[in-house]
């Protein structure tokens, strides 16, 4: 083949590739605010930024001390005819029975709330008024907290804007990333549009079937998947092609294809309108060494046939020794009334076969339920479980700051924490790190340039003492932003140790939810459209994770968290 022919074929390939992308469109929803009032506050301590929130720079109102919220009219705002403005704020409460917000002049009650302990998000139509009085009734005087944060009073509009993934074009589009002042520095090559959490995908050819839309979006995502070199990708996995069984079955098979090929927690698809198959299992398993051990029995009748710690050899005749954890759990989960056949080896090496039918539901024992509230262990140790990196987790930490002052050690449990909001993660870290710090690095996909994301030093008045010993608990399901928290706590604090059975997940990237415009009940979750890869001190942890400082050796299922919890015991003693 001569050079001219080769170049012609290459040209056709490039043209076909760009032509294929030109047939689709991406869009994101942009929220705009028209602020009706400015807010005055004599008490400002912190702001909670979030990618999905408005750019709110308001203060924090402690309603136990400050009863009136003073509002100044924004003279540049023209009220929207026929619409009331919305009031939005986050409410942090503890031991509060009732809160009533009233118009200072008319004394009319505008909003009455009976809040639960913790964080409550308020978003409701309000009145065009001047200032607000707050009446707070305590449930009791035992450590009552009542704070309003990030008040917004005004009008909002939502527009759909075109989104051009920089991974497709290489062009530096968009506007600089806005962290609401939390980041002191952010790389110029990574734009705000690169980090839009929710996208909408459509094809210009409106007559194409839903299956063609699914296939086309899948092809775009797979072409731009960023971690082919970091993960063991299943090359021989076949895509689903049978459309006769319907969309729901097709999406289920497509999701199985993603799991088998990529094994990436940032990669999946679902249809919210498809009926749930309500699959469950009365048997929980944990892999110790090379054997899958029974770690939980949720059906009392099965407890008479099998015991904790016994080894599962086969499920429905399929040997499971070489299967992944995900595949074994998939085999165990079935719809109600379906039957499972197990081959089990007991602790003496004797084998037995057990059949059982699946029920509609199973009662989860109390020792399997993870508590998320702040608690104490003895007089000197505090324990806090974070299930997700979000405002609730941040507020739980902040609400406990007074109790932390007299503690020598904090056990921060990030086991099974799948991550969350990057900005909230930076705020959580800011409670422990008393100066500006490099949060992570970004590596540009096109130029290989590596630049830093630096968190500003806010000199927070409620900063936690650097003398506090911190023990961070992790496992293989600790991923994304929770990995960032573990890594940076260890890097910037002298008294931190990471403790776990295994490495963290090694899944650190920006997550997108992509909906089909033709059927917006179908949602892809993917990490394919970020221009940059996240690095930690110049290295990627994708597929590798973070290694614990103290590795806990699990010898039997009684060492696991639902039972004696050897990891927690180690954190208490070390």
C-alpha positions as CSV (number, residue, x, y, z in Angstrom):
1,X,0.0,0.0,0.0
2,X,1.6,3.3,-1.1
3,X,1.8,6.5,1.0
4,X,-1.0,8.3,-1.0
5,X,-3.5,5.5,-0.3
6,X,-2.6,5.4,3.4
7,X,-3.1,9.1,3.8
8,X,-6.4,8.9,1.9
9,X,-7.6,6.2,4.3
10,X,-6.5,8.2,7.3
11,X,-8.3,11.2,5.9
12,X,-11.5,9.2,5.5
13,X,-11.2,7.9,9.1
14,X,-10.8,11.4,10.5
15,X,-13.6,12.7,8.4
16,X,-15.9,9.9,9.5
17,X,-15.0,10.4,13.1
18,X,-15.6,14.2,13.1
19,X,-18.8,13.6,11.0
20,X,-20.1,11.2,13.6
21,X,-19.6,13.7,16.4
22,X,-21.2,16.5,14.3
23,X,-24.5,14.5,14.3
24,X,-24.9,14.8,18.1
25,X,-25.2,17.6,20.6
26,X,-24.6,18.0,24.3
27,X,-26.1,20.6,26.6
28,X,-26.1,21.5,30.3
29,X,-28.5,23.5,32.5
30,X,-27.3,26.8,33.7
31,X,-28.9,28.4,36.7
32,X,-29.1,32.2,36.8
33,X,-30.1,34.3,39.8
34,X,-31.6,37.7,40.1
35,X,-31.0,38.7,43.7
36,X,-33.8,40.7,45.2
37,X,-32.1,41.5,48.4
38,X,-28.7,42.0,49.9
39,X,-28.2,40.5,53.4
40,X,-26.6,42.2,56.3
41,X,-25.0,40.2,59.1
42,X,-22.8,40.9,62.0
43,X,-21.8,37.3,62.2
44,X,-20.0,35.7,59.3
45,X,-17.9,32.5,59.7
46,X,-18.1,30.3,56.7
47,X,-19.7,29.6,53.3
48,X,-20.6,26.3,51.8
49,X,-19.9,26.2,48.1
50,X,-21.2,23.5,45.8
51,X,-21.1,23.0,42.1
52,X,-24.9,22.6,41.9
53,X,-25.6,25.7,44.1
54,X,-25.8,29.4,43.4
55,X,-22.8,31.6,44.0
56,X,-23.9,32.6,47.4
57,X,-21.4,34.6,49.5
58,X,-23.8,35.4,52.4
59,X,-23.0,34.9,56.0
60,X,-24.2,32.6,58.7
61,X,-26.9,33.6,61.1
62,X,-26.9,32.2,64.6
63,X,-30.6,32.4,65.4
64,X,-30.1,31.7,69.1
65,X,-28.2,35.0,69.4
66,X,-29.3,37.0,66.4
67,X,-33.1,37.2,66.0
68,X,-33.5,39.5,63.1
69,X,-32.2,39.0,59.5
70,X,-31.8,42.5,58.0
71,X,-32.5,42.7,54.2
72,X,-31.4,45.5,51.9
73,X,-33.4,45.9,48.6
74,X,-31.4,45.5,45.4
75,X,-32.4,48.6,43.4
76,X,-31.1,47.0,40.2
77,X,-33.6,44.1,40.3
78,X,-37.0,44.3,38.7
79,X,-39.4,41.9,40.3
80,X,-40.8,39.2,38.0
81,X,-44.5,39.9,37.6
82,X,-46.8,37.2,38.8
83,X,-44.1,35.4,40.6
84,X,-43.0,35.4,44.2
85,X,-39.3,35.3,44.9
86,X,-37.8,32.1,46.4
87,X,-36.0,32.0,49.7
88,X,-33.2,29.3,49.8
89,X,-31.0,28.5,52.7
90,X,-29.4,25.6,54.6
91,X,-30.6,25.2,58.2
92,X,-28.4,23.5,60.8
93,X,-30.2,22.5,63.9
94,X,-29.8,20.4,67.0
95,X,-32.4,20.1,69.8
96,X,-34.7,22.6,68.2
97,X,-38.5,22.1,68.4
98,X,-39.8,24.9,66.2
99,X,-38.7,27.9,64.1
100,X,-41.0,30.6,62.8
101,X,-39.9,33.3,60.4
102,X,-42.1,36.5,60.3
103,X,-42.2,39.8,58.5
104,X,-40.8,42.4,60.9
105,X,-43.4,45.1,60.0
106,X,-46.6,43.1,59.6
107,X,-45.7,40.3,62.1
108,X,-47.1,37.8,59.5
109,X,-45.7,34.3,59.8
110,X,-44.0,33.6,56.5
111,X,-42.6,30.1,57.3
112,X,-42.9,27.7,60.2
113,X,-40.6,24.7,60.5
114,X,-40.3,21.8,62.8
115,X,-36.7,20.8,61.9
116,X,-35.0,17.5,62.5
117,X,-31.5,17.4,63.9
118,X,-28.8,18.0,61.3
119,X,-29.1,19.8,57.9
120,X,-32.4,20.8,56.3
121,X,-32.5,22.4,52.8
122,X,-35.2,25.1,52.5
123,X,-36.4,26.2,49.0
124,X,-39.8,27.8,49.0
125,X,-41.7,30.8,47.5
126,X,-41.5,33.8,49.8
127,X,-42.8,37.4,50.2
128,X,-41.2,40.6,48.8
129,X,-40.5,42.1,52.3
130,X,-37.8,44.0,54.2
131,X,-36.5,42.1,57.2
132,X,-37.3,38.8,58.9
133,X,-37.7,38.0,62.6
134,X,-36.9,34.5,63.8
135,X,-38.6,32.9,66.8
136,X,-36.8,29.7,68.0
137,X,-38.2,27.2,70.5
138,X,-35.7,24.8,71.9
139,X,-36.6,21.1,72.5
140,X,-34.2,21.3,75.4
141,X,-31.1,23.2,76.5
142,X,-28.7,20.3,75.9
143,X,-26.3,21.8,73.3
144,X,-28.9,23.5,71.1
145,X,-27.8,24.7,67.7
146,X,-29.8,26.8,65.3
147,X,-28.0,28.4,62.3
148,X,-29.1,29.6,58.9
149,X,-26.5,29.6,56.2
150,X,-26.2,31.0,52.7
151,X,-29.5,32.8,52.4
152,X,-30.7,33.6,48.9
153,X,-33.8,35.7,48.3
154,X,-34.6,36.4,44.7
155,X,-35.7,35.0,41.3
156,X,-34.1,32.1,39.5
157,X,-34.1,31.0,35.9
158,X,-32.7,27.9,34.3
159,X,-31.4,27.9,30.7
160,X,-30.1,25.0,28.5
161,X,-26.7,25.8,27.0
162,X,-24.6,24.0,24.5
163,X,-21.8,21.9,25.9
164,X,-18.8,20.9,23.8
165,X,-16.7,18.3,25.5
166,X,-13.1,19.5,25.3
167,X,-12.1,15.8,25.1
168,X,-13.6,15.8,21.6
169,X,-12.2,19.1,20.3
170,X,-9.1,19.9,22.3
171,X,-10.2,23.5,22.2
172,X,-10.0,25.6,25.4
173,X,-13.6,26.6,25.6
174,X,-15.8,27.8,28.4
175,X,-15.0,30.1,31.4
176,X,-12.6,29.7,34.2
177,X,-13.6,27.3,36.9
178,X,-15.6,29.0,39.7
179,X,-15.0,27.7,43.2
180,X,-16.8,30.6,44.9
181,X,-13.4,31.8,46.3
182,X,-12.5,28.5,47.9
183,X,-9.7,27.7,45.5
184,X,-6.8,30.2,45.5
185,X,-5.5,28.9,42.1
186,X,-7.0,26.6,39.4
187,X,-5.3,25.6,36.1
188,X,-6.3,27.7,33.1
189,X,-6.7,24.8,30.8
190,X,-9.5,23.2,32.8
191,X,-12.7,25.2,32.3
192,X,-16.0,25.3,34.3
193,X,-17.9,23.6,31.5
194,X,-15.5,20.7,31.8
195,X,-17.0,20.0,35.3
196,X,-20.7,20.3,34.6
197,X,-22.2,17.4,36.6
198,X,-25.3,16.9,34.4
199,X,-25.4,16.8,30.6
200,X,-28.1,16.2,28.0
201,X,-27.4,14.2,24.9
202,X,-29.3,14.4,21.6
203,X,-29.0,13.5,17.9
204,X,-29.8,15.8,15.1
205,X,-31.5,12.8,13.3
206,X,-34.7,12.7,15.4
207,X,-36.0,9.6,13.6
208,X,-33.4,7.3,15.0
209,X,-34.5,4.6,17.4
210,X,-33.7,4.7,21.1
211,X,-31.3,1.8,20.5
212,X,-29.3,3.9,18.0
213,X,-29.2,6.8,20.5
214,X,-27.9,4.4,23.2
215,X,-25.3,2.9,20.8
216,X,-24.1,6.3,19.6
217,X,-23.7,7.7,23.0
218,X,-22.0,4.5,24.2
219,X,-19.5,4.9,21.3
220,X,-18.7,8.5,22.1
221,X,-18.2,7.7,25.8
222,X,-16.0,4.6,25.0
223,X,-13.9,6.6,22.5
224,X,-13.2,9.2,25.2
225,X,-12.8,6.8,28.2
226,X,-9.7,8.2,29.9
227,X,-8.3,5.1,31.7
228,X,-7.6,2.4,29.1
229,X,-3.9,2.5,30.2
230,X,-4.7,2.4,34.0
231,X,-7.3,-0.4,34.2
232,X,-7.4,-3.9,32.9
233,X,-10.1,-3.5,30.2
234,X,-11.9,-6.6,29.0
235,X,-11.2,-6.6,25.3
236,X,-13.4,-9.6,24.4
237,X,-16.6,-8.5,26.0
238,X,-19.5,-8.4,23.5
239,X,-22.0,-5.5,23.4
240,X,-25.7,-6.3,23.5
241,X,-27.4,-6.4,20.1
242,X,-30.8,-8.0,20.8
243,X,-33.5,-5.3,20.8
244,X,-36.4,-7.7,20.7
245,X,-36.7,-7.9,24.5
246,X,-37.3,-4.2,24.9
247,X,-35.4,-1.1,26.1
248,X,-35.3,-2.2,29.8
249,X,-33.7,-5.5,29.1
250,X,-31.3,-3.8,26.6
251,X,-30.2,-1.3,29.1
252,X,-29.7,-4.0,31.7
253,X,-27.5,-5.9,29.3
254,X,-25.6,-2.8,28.4
255,X,-24.9,-2.1,32.0
256,X,-23.6,-5.6,32.5
257,X,-21.3,-5.0,29.5
258,X,-19.9,-1.9,31.1
259,X,-19.2,-3.7,34.4
260,X,-17.6,-6.7,32.6
261,X,-15.4,-4.5,30.3
262,X,-14.4,-1.6,32.5
263,X,-15.1,-2.5,36.1
264,X,-15.1,1.2,36.9
265,X,-17.5,2.6,39.6
266,X,-17.7,5.8,37.4
267,X,-19.3,3.9,34.5
268,X,-22.9,2.7,34.3
269,X,-26.3,3.3,32.8
270,X,-29.9,2.9,34.0
271,X,-33.5,3.7,33.1
272,X,-35.5,5.1,36.0
273,X,-38.8,4.1,34.3
274,X,-37.9,0.5,34.1
275,X,-39.5,-1.6,36.7
276,X,-37.2,-2.6,39.5
277,X,-36.5,-6.3,39.5
278,X,-36.1,-6.0,43.3
279,X,-33.2,-8.5,43.4
280,X,-31.9,-9.4,46.8
281,X,-29.9,-12.0,48.6
282,X,-30.1,-13.5,52.1
283,X,-26.4,-14.3,52.0
284,X,-23.6,-11.8,52.3
285,X,-20.0,-12.8,51.3
286,X,-16.5,-11.5,51.9
287,X,-13.3,-12.7,50.2
288,X,-10.6,-13.7,52.6
289,X,-7.5,-14.8,50.7
290,X,-8.8,-16.6,47.7
291,X,-12.0,-18.0,49.3
292,X,-15.5,-16.4,49.4
293,X,-16.7,-16.7,53.0
294,X,-20.3,-16.4,54.2
295,X,-20.2,-13.1,56.2
296,X,-23.9,-12.5,56.8
297,X,-27.1,-14.6,57.0
298,X,-30.3,-12.5,56.8
299,X,-32.7,-15.4,56.8
300,X,-33.2,-17.2,60.1
301,X,-34.2,-20.5,58.4
302,X,-30.9,-20.5,56.5
303,X,-29.0,-20.0,59.7
304,X,-29.9,-23.6,60.6
305,X,-28.3,-24.9,57.3
306,X,-25.1,-22.9,57.1
307,X,-22.8,-20.9,59.4
308,X,-20.7,-17.8,59.3
309,X,-17.2,-18.4,57.9
310,X,-18.1,-21.3,55.7
311,X,-16.8,-21.2,52.1
312,X,-19.0,-20.9,49.0
313,X,-17.6,-23.2,46.2
314,X,-20.3,-22.8,43.5
315,X,-23.5,-20.9,42.8
316,X,-26.0,-22.6,40.6
317,X,-23.3,-25.0,39.4
318,X,-20.8,-22.3,38.5
319,X,-17.5,-22.4,40.3
320,X,-16.7,-19.0,41.7
321,X,-13.0,-19.2,42.7
322,X,-11.8,-17.1,39.8
323,X,-14.8,-14.8,39.6
324,X,-14.7,-11.1,40.6
325,X,-16.4,-9.9,43.7
326,X,-18.9,-8.0,41.5
327,X,-19.8,-11.1,39.5
328,X,-20.2,-13.3,42.6
329,X,-22.6,-10.7,44.2
330,X,-24.5,-10.5,40.9
331,X,-25.0,-14.3,40.9
332,X,-26.3,-14.2,44.5
333,X,-28.9,-11.5,43.9
334,X,-32.2,-12.7,42.5
335,X,-35.9,-11.7,42.3
336,X,-38.4,-13.0,44.9
337,X,-39.4,-16.6,44.5
338,X,-36.3,-17.4,42.4
339,X,-34.2,-20.2,43.6
340,X,-30.4,-20.4,44.3
341,X,-28.4,-23.5,44.7
342,X,-25.1,-23.3,46.6
343,X,-22.3,-25.7,47.1
344,X,-20.6,-25.0,50.5
345,X,-17.6,-26.2,52.3
346,X,-17.8,-26.1,56.1
347,X,-14.9,-25.3,58.5
348,X,-13.9,-29.0,58.6
349,X,-13.7,-29.3,54.8
350,X,-16.9,-31.2,54.4
351,X,-19.1,-30.2,51.4
352,X,-22.8,-29.8,51.3
353,X,-25.5,-28.5,48.9
354,X,-28.2,-26.1,49.9
355,X,-31.2,-24.8,47.9
356,X,-33.3,-21.8,49.0
357,X,-36.0,-19.5,47.6
358,X,-35.6,-15.7,47.7
359,X,-38.1,-13.6,49.7
360,X,-39.4,-10.1,49.0
361,X,-37.4,-8.5,51.7
362,X,-34.9,-9.4,54.5
363,X,-34.5,-7.7,57.8
364,X,-31.1,-6.2,58.2
365,X,-29.6,-6.9,61.7
366,X,-28.9,-3.8,63.8
367,X,-25.1,-4.6,63.8
368,X,-25.1,-4.2,60.0
369,X,-26.5,-0.7,60.1
370,X,-23.9,2.0,59.9
371,X,-24.4,4.9,62.2
372,X,-23.5,8.3,60.8
373,X,-23.9,10.5,63.9
374,X,-20.9,11.9,65.8
375,X,-20.2,9.7,68.9
376,X,-17.6,9.2,71.5
377,X,-15.5,6.2,72.6
378,X,-14.5,6.6,76.2
379,X,-13.5,10.1,77.3
380,X,-10.7,10.9,74.8
381,X,-11.8,9.4,71.4
382,X,-14.4,10.8,68.9
383,X,-15.9,8.8,66.1
384,X,-17.4,10.2,62.9
385,X,-18.7,8.1,60.0
386,X,-19.0,9.9,56.6
387,X,-21.1,7.9,54.1
388,X,-20.9,10.6,51.4
389,X,-19.0,13.8,50.8
390,X,-21.8,16.3,50.8
391,X,-23.2,19.2,52.9
392,X,-24.7,16.8,55.5
393,X,-21.3,15.4,56.2
394,X,-19.7,18.8,56.4
395,X,-22.4,20.1,58.7
396,X,-22.1,17.0,60.9
397,X,-18.4,17.7,61.3
398,X,-19.0,21.4,62.0
399,X,-21.8,20.8,64.5
400,X,-19.4,18.6,66.4
401,X,-16.5,21.0,66.6
402,X,-17.0,22.0,70.2
403,X,-17.0,18.3,71.3
404,X,-13.8,17.7,69.4
405,X,-11.9,20.4,71.3
406,X,-11.5,18.1,74.4
407,X,-10.6,14.9,72.5
408,X,-7.2,13.5,71.8
409,X,-8.2,11.3,68.8
410,X,-10.7,11.4,66.0
411,X,-11.6,8.2,64.1
412,X,-12.8,9.3,60.7
413,X,-14.6,6.4,59.1
414,X,-14.5,6.6,55.2
415,X,-15.3,2.9,54.6
416,X,-17.8,2.5,51.7
417,X,-17.7,6.2,51.1
418,X,-18.1,6.6,47.3
419,X,-17.0,10.3,47.2
420,X,-19.2,13.3,46.3
421,X,-18.6,17.0,45.9
422,X,-15.0,18.1,45.3
423,X,-15.6,21.5,46.8
424,X,-17.2,20.0,50.0
425,X,-14.2,17.7,50.2
426,X,-11.9,20.8,50.2
427,X,-14.0,22.4,52.9
428,X,-13.8,19.3,55.1
429,X,-10.0,19.3,54.7
430,X,-9.9,23.0,55.5
431,X,-11.1,22.1,59.0
432,X,-7.9,20.1,59.6
433,X,-5.3,21.9,57.5
434,X,-4.5,25.3,58.9
435,X,-2.8,26.8,55.8
436,X,-3.3,26.9,52.0
437,X,-2.6,23.5,50.4
438,X,-2.4,21.7,47.1
439,X,-5.7,19.7,46.9
440,X,-4.7,17.8,43.8
441,X,-3.1,18.2,40.4
442,X,-4.6,18.2,36.9
443,X,-2.9,16.7,33.8
444,X,-4.1,18.2,30.5
445,X,-5.2,15.4,28.1
446,X,-3.8,17.1,25.1
447,X,-0.6,18.8,26.2
448,X,0.3,16.6,29.2
449,X,0.8,19.8,31.2
450,X,0.4,19.2,35.0
451,X,-0.8,22.1,37.2
452,X,-2.1,22.4,40.7
453,X,-5.4,23.1,42.4
454,X,-4.6,25.2,45.5
455,X,-7.1,25.6,48.4
456,X,-7.1,29.1,49.9
457,X,-6.2,29.7,53.5
458,X,-9.4,31.0,55.1
459,X,-8.1,31.2,58.7
460,X,-11.3,29.5,59.8
461,X,-12.1,30.5,63.4
462,X,-13.4,26.9,64.2
463,X,-10.3,25.2,62.8
464,X,-9.6,21.8,64.5
465,X,-6.4,21.6,66.6
466,X,-3.4,20.3,64.7
467,X,-2.5,18.2,67.8
468,X,-5.6,16.0,67.3
469,X,-4.6,12.5,66.4
470,X,-6.6,11.3,63.4
471,X,-7.2,7.7,62.2
472,X,-8.8,7.4,58.8
473,X,-10.5,4.1,58.1
474,X,-10.7,3.0,54.5
475,X,-11.6,-0.1,52.4
476,X,-11.8,-1.0,48.7
477,X,-15.1,1.0,48.4
478,X,-13.5,4.2,49.6
479,X,-13.3,6.1,46.3
480,X,-13.0,9.5,44.5
481,X,-13.3,12.6,46.8
482,X,-13.0,10.4,50.0
483,X,-9.6,9.2,48.6
484,X,-8.6,12.8,48.2
485,X,-9.5,13.5,51.9
486,X,-7.6,10.5,53.1
487,X,-4.5,11.3,51.0
488,X,-4.4,15.0,52.0
489,X,-5.0,14.4,55.7
490,X,-2.0,12.1,55.7
491,X,0.1,14.5,53.6
492,X,-0.5,17.7,55.6
493,X,-1.1,16.5,59.1
494,X,1.6,14.9,61.3
495,X,-0.8,12.9,63.5
496,X,-2.7,11.0,60.8
497,X,-2.6,7.3,60.0
498,X,-4.7,5.5,57.3
499,X,-6.0,2.1,58.5
500,X,-7.7,-0.6,56.5
501,X,-7.9,-4.1,55.2
502,X,-7.0,-3.2,51.6
503,X,-6.2,-0.3,49.3
504,X,-8.9,2.2,48.5
505,X,-10.8,1.9,45.2
506,X,-8.5,4.0,43.0
507,X,-11.4,5.7,41.2
508,X,-10.6,9.4,41.2
509,X,-12.2,11.5,38.4
510,X,-15.0,13.9,37.6
511,X,-18.3,12.2,37.3
512,X,-20.9,13.1,34.7
513,X,-24.6,12.2,34.6
514,X,-25.7,12.2,30.9
515,X,-29.4,12.0,30.1
516,X,-30.8,11.2,26.7
517,X,-32.9,14.1,25.4
518,X,-35.2,11.7,23.6
519,X,-35.8,9.8,26.9
520,X,-34.5,11.7,29.9
521,X,-35.3,8.8,32.2
522,X,-32.2,7.1,30.8
523,X,-29.1,8.1,32.6
524,X,-25.4,7.3,31.9
525,X,-22.8,7.8,34.7
526,X,-19.4,8.4,33.1
527,X,-16.0,10.0,33.7
528,X,-15.3,10.3,29.9
529,X,-15.7,14.1,29.3
530,X,-13.2,15.7,31.6
531,X,-10.4,17.4,29.8
532,X,-8.0,16.7,32.6
533,X,-6.9,13.7,34.7
534,X,-6.6,14.1,38.4
535,X,-3.1,13.4,39.8
536,X,-1.7,13.2,43.4
537,X,1.9,14.5,43.5
538,X,2.3,13.7,39.8
539,X,0.9,10.2,40.0
540,X,-2.5,8.7,39.1
541,X,-4.1,6.3,41.6
542,X,-6.6,5.0,39.1
543,X,-7.0,1.3,39.5
544,X,-4.4,1.3,42.3
545,X,-5.8,3.2,45.2
546,X,-4.1,4.4,48.4
547,X,-2.3,1.9,50.5
548,X,-3.1,2.0,54.3
549,X,-0.3,2.9,56.7
550,X,-1.5,0.2,59.0
551,X,-2.8,-3.0,57.2
552,X,-5.2,-5.0,59.2
553,X,-5.1,-8.7,58.5
554,X,-8.6,-10.3,58.4
555,X,-8.4,-14.0,59.3
556,X,-12.1,-14.7,59.7
557,X,-15.5,-13.0,59.2
558,X,-15.8,-12.2,62.9
559,X,-13.0,-9.6,62.3
560,X,-15.2,-7.7,59.9
561,X,-17.1,-4.5,60.6
562,X,-20.6,-5.9,61.4
563,X,-19.0,-8.0,64.2
564,X,-15.9,-7.3,66.2
565,X,-14.6,-4.7,63.7
566,X,-10.9,-5.4,63.9
567,X,-10.1,-2.2,61.8
568,X,-11.9,0.0,64.4
569,X,-10.3,-1.8,67.3
570,X,-6.9,-1.2,65.6
571,X,-7.7,2.5,65.2
572,X,-8.6,2.8,68.9
573,X,-5.3,1.2,70.1
574,X,-2.8,2.6,67.5
